[in-house]
Every structure is written in C-alpha cells, then in structure tokens.
Amino acid sequence: MAAVKLKEYFEFSIVSNNRMNGTCKLCNRNYKDLHGIYSNFLKHLKRKHPSEYQHSFSHHSEDDSTEETDIGDDPQLSNDSTLATSKQHRINLSIAKNLIIKCNLPLSIIENSAFREFLKECYPKWQPISAKNLKVNIISSFKNRTHQLICDTLKSLSDLTVTIDAWSDRRGRGFLGITCHFIDEKMVPQAFLIDFVRMKSPHTSDTIQRLTENVLDRFNIKDKVYRIITDNASSMIKAYKFGLNIDEDHVIHDSQHDKSIFNEESECNNYDQDFDLSKFQIVSDLQTIVVHHNKDVQSIRMSCFAHTLQLTIRDGLYKNLCVSKVFEKCQTLARFAHKSSKIADLLDQINRHIERPNITRWNSDLMLIKSILSINRNDVQTISNLIDSTIEFSNNDFKIMEEIVDILEPFYQISLKCQADKVVTISLVVPSIVHLICHLHSMKENLSLCNLLAEQLNSSIEKRFIGVMNRLYQREVKSDDPFSDPVYFMATLLDPTFKFFWIRDLHLPINTESRLKQNIIQLILDDCTKDIIPISEKNMNKVNSSSNQSLSVLSPENKTKRVKLFVYDDECCYNHSSCSSQTSNPSVELEAYLNDPVRSSFSDYWLHSPLTSLKALVTRIFSVQASSAPIERVFSHAGLIFSSRRTRMNEQLFRDIVFLKANQILL
C-alpha cells in the first residue's frame, strides 16, 4: 500500500546493486533505498511535505484500523489472522537466532530480494521486515533475555572462576572479554560470556582492573570469584597480581599455608597399604565448626597453562641452532608454496598440501613439519628446485624433522586437551607435566640429533612450572613461584580419572611417593580448614563428642580391613553409613573416595556421590579452567563477525551479536 501511495509523489527507477532511485515530484530531490524498502522516501515526505504525508498516510492508517476492527468482528478471520501473525513472528525470531547469530549472516540479508523471494516461496503470507526492525526489536530482546538468564543463574552460585583477555578488531578498537565458569547442580561444567566491553586506551593494568571490577560489580559476583585466569602479558599479571580489590578488613591472610605443608614430617606408610587419614589435622583444638565457604577470601590470578606451554616449546625450538635452521627451510618452502602456481599444481597432482605457518601458534610449526614429511622426499626436492632461492633438505634435515615430531607430539595432544570445552581441565595440568617430563626422559635414548632440544624443553618446563616441580620433588614452594597454586594438585586428586594413578609414572622411591601423596592429601584438608568459623564454649562439648565419633572410624582398632590401594574387589566400596551423614568429617570422606574403585567420568561420579563435604570443595575447585581458551574462542567468533566486509558495523550491535553468539545455548 505504501508503494502505491508513494508513486503519486515519486518517480522510481531501478539502479545497480539491487537499489532503486526515487525523484520527488514536488521538490525534484533524489533519494535511494534498497529495492522494496521505502523508509527514506517516507521520511522525506513526512519532513519536507507534511501536508501531503498527512493527506495520504493518516487516512491510510484509519483504513487499516477500520479493517482490523472488521476482522475482529469475525472470530474465524480473527483466529486466522492471529495464527498468521504468530507464524510470522516465529519466522522472524528464527531468522535472527539461526541465521544472524548462529550462522553469522549480516542483518542486511533480511532486505535482500532473493532472500525475500525464498521466504515467500516457503510461506506466502510472510511480510518483509527491515534490518532496523530486526536489530532494534528482536536482537535487543534476545540480548536482554539472555542477560537476565545469566544474572539469575549467577545469583544462585557461591563460587565461580573468570577468564579474562584483551582483543582488538580490524579498526584497532580494544575490547575486554570476560567469561565465567562454574559447576552446576548436575556437576557439569558451564560457561557464560558475561561481557564483551569496549576498552579505550591506555590499555594499562589499571584500566583492565577497573573495567573488570565494574563488570563484576554489575553482576554482583565480585565476592564469588575464586580464581582469575589470564595469559602471561605483563599488563594482565600486574592488573591481578593481588587479586581483586576487597576491603582489607574482610581479607583473611594465610601466608604460611604453602610452607607449612613441607614442614610437616609425617611417618611414611607402606606403598601397598590403604590410606589412614587419622594422622591429618582437620581442625585446630576443635575450636571451630565447618561452614560452606568463606566468601571474603581474595581472588587469585592463575596463568594460562596453554599459553605457558607454548612459551615452553618456543624456548626449545628457537634456542636450538640446528632445529631453528630446519624450521627456516620449512617456513621458506611453505611461503613459496602458497605463492607459486607451479608448486600448487604439483602438490595438487600428488594430492598433498603444505600447511601455512602461524607466528602466534607453535602447533602450526608442528603441522608444517608433518605436512612436509607426508610428501615423498623426491617430491620435496622437486618442489625445492622450483623455488628461486633453492632449498636443499639433507637426510639429517629429515631425521631432525622426524625427531621433532616424536618429541612434540605429546605437547600437541596436551595443548588440545587442556583447551577442551564443556569438560573439566584444571585436573589435567599436573598429570600433563608429569607425562611430559617422563616422555622427554624416555626419548633421550632414542634421539641422535635433537638431544639438546629435549634437554632445553625439560629445562624450560622446570623453570616455567617451578611451582608444580617443587611440590612434586617436595621442595619449598614460594607463593610467587609460577604455578605454585595448590589447586592444581587438589583438582588432580579429586578427579576420579586420575586420583593418584599418575604418580606411578614418576617411578619415585616408595617412601618419597608416600610422602608426596600425604602432602597432596594435606593440601585438601588444609583447604577444608579455611571454611570454618569459631563457636562458643557452650557448644564445645557437643562438637567434641561428634568429632571424636567421626575420628573413631579411622582409629586402627575400629577401622575395617581394606584391600590394597588400586586393587579393586567387592570389599573396596564406600562405607555409605559413615559417609552419608551431613556432619561427616572430610578426612573420612577423603579416605572413602581414595579407596573407591569406581573410575567413571567426573560429572557422573560426583553427581551420584554421597560425599557432601568433598562435593562442596569439588564444586569450587573445578570451576577453575586450565587455560584462557574460553575467552580466546569468543575472540575467534568476534573476528569472524567483524569481517573485512562488515567494518562499518555499529559498536553496540557488534557487542550484542558477539554476546549472543558466545551464549547461543541460552537462546
């Protein structure tokens, strides 16, 4: 109807690129718009010729309202109209959710004539809408609803972890992304992008910390943050060096916690005996009682394991002259292979491909070497001869590449696993480091040209993961040592996939291995003592009585005979009667857990576990991520959304689409 009315005042003509031109008959001004869209012409008529606009379109609105009234008088027509409107709305919602957000198509597709013809074929009654309508009404409503769902979910949580990183788009604008992670009531890891906020210069540590605190305060979760995961950038380290700003009156300081672990000399147990946790202290003088969680403990920053592992590998690859020369040859070959049509034809003929190296990802170098090794040596030489600056690969070069692949393959597999989505990853850190140490040690006997690479990698692991190494070899751990957080060891023990099985790879002496196990157990029990509050003397006798009953379960005369650790039979099950009580001692539950033969998945095990005290600790610890990969994935989505063809996208729309794309599971 609008098109018919506008033809009284405009002369329309089709121009290129699916656009039409309209010349006003009243003032001879030209306006352009997409074919089938008349918003620009309506605006001109309303602003410059209001009397004509009132005459034509006010009367049209009255006719529409009259028609709607007439339809409303007929129930059958009214029902048909309601159904059509409902279906129209569902189609528009589906376009926004599935095409714009999930498939990353531009909003302008809704105004594309071919797309409109397609929808008319599918549903003839569908009425076209504008991109502006889609953005203002549907995208905005999606964002508000998703934001509210996240707020409601976060309100019910007691602990969560955030991953934080900075990113810049194609126009150089800076953004700060923050994801939150937690374990839900079904013991399944969950993650949300809580904000993708504009970060204007200067990109200093103060700016990063201020923006982070603003976002956390807006969601009211600042006191719920357990750990902060970032990469090793100096600004990130400085921003969260002392955690988030929390009033000093509410902060509990425990500077001697880590050191006390190694000052405790306990008697070594035999390797083949079950654990008796009665020797471990749970509460001091029984002057306290366990509560759920202390929310005033300061949040602690942890380094991204994947990023640190990448730095470790680069230490080895580029400090070894022999290896670096081979890499230069491979990179030169790859650079020419992606420029020369002759090389491309040859690779296509032999059905092979040479990977393109990426300076920001070490595994691209490994993929490059693998792709070259997959090509016959004679074909590699033929390709090399096609390059202007001839490159020759000797037999030693191929031997070095083969040894590099053998050395780095476990690093590659671990880097993939620790960045996995929807699974717990913090428990992978310690077993991964142990596996890499043992792998490098065993490889030395089989290496002929890359021994130095293995030694440098081993040295870099000991340097960059010194906190883990010191705990493994029972040396003093300093609070500022990289990866000194006890969470890594506690998570590994509390993951039923690992428990203590990974320790055997170290081949430690029996007494040393037993001490290491006891130290890790003590870490968990020490963590339990943080969640305590003092009680009055009036209730002291009651606490003494209940505690003595709990500890009596562990005494030698009352403890039932158990089979050897990791030897499973029907007698090695939980003592459910002693662990199902709500006042169960954490040491009792930990002993039952360690001697349980079940090795199911993390979520399945802890969902059905009766160990209530440990489950609360597990929920807190396993919210921690091993790497900052979740926020990196958000940036990958953002890069695809803000493509070279969409650099003029409105900033708020860009942020909204990134937010919805990352949280599309909530749509």
C-alpha positions, 0 to 999 in steps of 0.5 A: 500500500505504501508503494502505491501511495508513494508513486503519486509523489515519486518517480522510481527507477531501478539502479545497480546493486539491487537499489532503486532511485526515487525523484520527488515530484514536488521538490525534484530531490533524489533519494535511494533505498534498497529495492522494496524498502521505502523508509527514506522516501517516507521520511522525506515526505513526512519532513519536507511535505507534511501536508501531503504525508498527512493527506495520504498516510493518516487516512491510510492508517484509519483504513487499516484500523477500520479493517482490523476492527472488521476482522475482529468482528469475525472470530474465524478471520480473527483466529486466522489472522492471529495464527498468521501473525504468530507464524510470522513472528516465529519466522522472524525470531528464527531468522535472527537466532539461526541465521544472524547469530548462529550462522553469522549472516549480516542483518542486511540479508533480511532486505535482500530480494532473493532472500525475500523471494525464498521466504515467500516461496516457503510461506506466502503470507510472510511480510518483509521486515527491515534490518532496523526492525530486526536489530532494534526489536528482536536482537535487543530482546534476545540480548536482554533475555539472555542477560537476565538468564545469566544474572539469575543463574549467577545469583544462585552460585557461591563460587565461580572462576573468570577468564579474562583477555584483551582483543582488538578488531580490524579498526584497532578498537580494544575490547575486554572479554570476560567469561565465567565458569562454574559447576552446576547442580548436575556437576557439569561444567558451564560457561557464560560470556558475561561481557564483551566491553569496549576498552579505550586506551591506555590499555594499562593494568589499571584500566583492565582492573577497573573495567573488570571490577565494574563488570563484576560489580554489575553482576554482583559476583565480585565476592564469588570469584575464586580464581582469575585466569589470564595469559602471561602479558605483563599488563594482565599479571600486574592488573591481578597480581593481588587479586581483586580489590576487597576491603582489607578488613574482610581479607583473611591472610594465610601466608604460611599455608604453602610452607607449612605443608613441607614442614610437616614430617609425617611417618611414611606408610607402606606403598601397598597399604590403604590410606589412614587419614587419622594422622591429618589435622582437620581442625585446630583444638576443635575450636571451630565448626565447618561452614560452606565457604568463606566468601571474603577470601581474595581472588587469585590470578592463575596463568594460562597453562596453554599459553605457558606451554607454548612459551615452553616449546618456543624456548626449545625450538628457537634456542636450538641452532640446528632445529631453528635452521630446519624450521627456516627451510620449512617456513621458506618452502611453505611461503613459496608454496602458497605463492607459486602456481607451479608448486600448487599444481604439483602438490595438487597432482600428488594430492598433498598440501603444505600447511601455512605457518602461524607466528602466534601458534607453535602447533602450526610449526608442528603441522608444517613439519608433518605436512612436509614429511607426508610428501615423498622426499623426491617430491620435496626436492622437486618442489625445492628446485622450483623455488628461486632461492633453492632449498636443499633438505639433507637426510639429517634435515629429515631425521631432525624433522622426524625427531621433532615430531616424536618429541612434540607430539605429546605437547600437541595432544596436551595443548588440545586437551587442556583447551577442551570445552564443556569438560573439566581441565584444571585436573589435567595440568599436573598429570600433563607435566608429569607425562611430559617430563617422563616422555622427554626422559624416555626419548633421550635414548632414542634421539641422535640429533635433537638431544639438546632440544629435549634437554632445553624443553625439560629445562624450560618446563622446570623453570616455567612450572617451578611451582608444580616441580617443587611440590612434586620433588617436595621442595619449598614452594614460594607463593610467587613461584609460577604455578605454585597454586595448590589447586592444581594438585587438589583438582588432580586428586579429586578427579576420579580419572586420575586420583593418584594413578599418575604418580606411578609414572614418576617411578619415585622411591616408595617412601618419597611417593608416600610422602608426596601423596600425604602432602597432596592429601594435606593440601585438601584438608588444609583447604577444608580448614579455611571454611570454618568459623569459631563457636562458643564454649557452650557448644564445645562439648557437643562438637567434641563428642561428634568429632571424636565419633567421626575420628573413631572410624579411622582409629586402627582398632575400629577401622575395617580391613581394606584391600590394597590401594588400586586393587579393586574387589567387592570389599573396596566400596564406600562405607555409605553409613559413615559417609552419608551423614551431613556432619561427616568429617572430610578426612573420612570422606577423603579416605572413602573416595581414595579407596573407591574403585569406581573410575567413571567420568567426573560429572557422573561420579560426583553427581551420584556421590554421597560425599557432601563435604568433598562435593562442596570443595569439588564444586569450587575447585573445578570451576577453575579452567586450565587455560584462557581458551574460553575467552580466546574462542569468543575472540575467534567468533568476534573476528569472524563477525567483524569481517573485512566486509562488515567494518562499518558495523555499529559498536553496540550491535557488534557487542550484542551479536558477539554476546549472543553468539558466545551464549547461543545455548541460552537462546 
